[in-house]
Amino acid sequence: MSEPKKTRPKVPDGKSRFVVTRQMEANKKGFVGYETVWESFQKEVKYETPKRP
């Protein structure tokens, strides 16, 4: 008897305020990884030189 191929169940995307985590496809060895996408939470403001006295 041959052993059936093991598969991981599809996991929905994990969402929080600044992070999204997605399940990736299994590789040749059957490893299932997760991809993490970070959204920027810092605002970048253009620098202005201060006024001279």
N, C-alpha and C positions, 0 to 999 in steps of 0.2 A: 504494500500500500504506500502510495506517495502522500506526503504530508501536504495539506492545503496551504497555499501561500497566505501568510499573515498580513492583514492590512489594518491600518489605523483608521478609526472613524474620522470623518471630516469635521473639523472643529470650526465654529463660526469665528469671525474676526473679533479680537478683543479690542475694545475702544475705551479710552479714557481721555482726560482733558488734553493732553499733549502727545499721547502715544497710541499707535495702532499696531497690533500684533497679528500677523497672518501666518497660517500654517503653510509650509512649502510642500512640494511633492516629494515622495520618497525617492532616495537614490538607489543605486544598484544593490547596496547591502541592506536596504530596507530602513535606513535611518530617515526619520522625518524631523526636519528642523523647523524653526520659526523665524520669520523675518520681522524685525522691529523697525518701525518708521517713526521718527521723532519730528514733531512740528516745532518751529521756533517759538519760544515763549519770551524772548528778550526783544525789546524794540531798539532799533539802531537809529540814532538821530545824527544828522550831519553836524559836525563840529563847527561852531562859530567862534571867532576870536572875541574875547571880552573887549568892551569899550575902554579906551584910554582915558585916564582922569584929566 
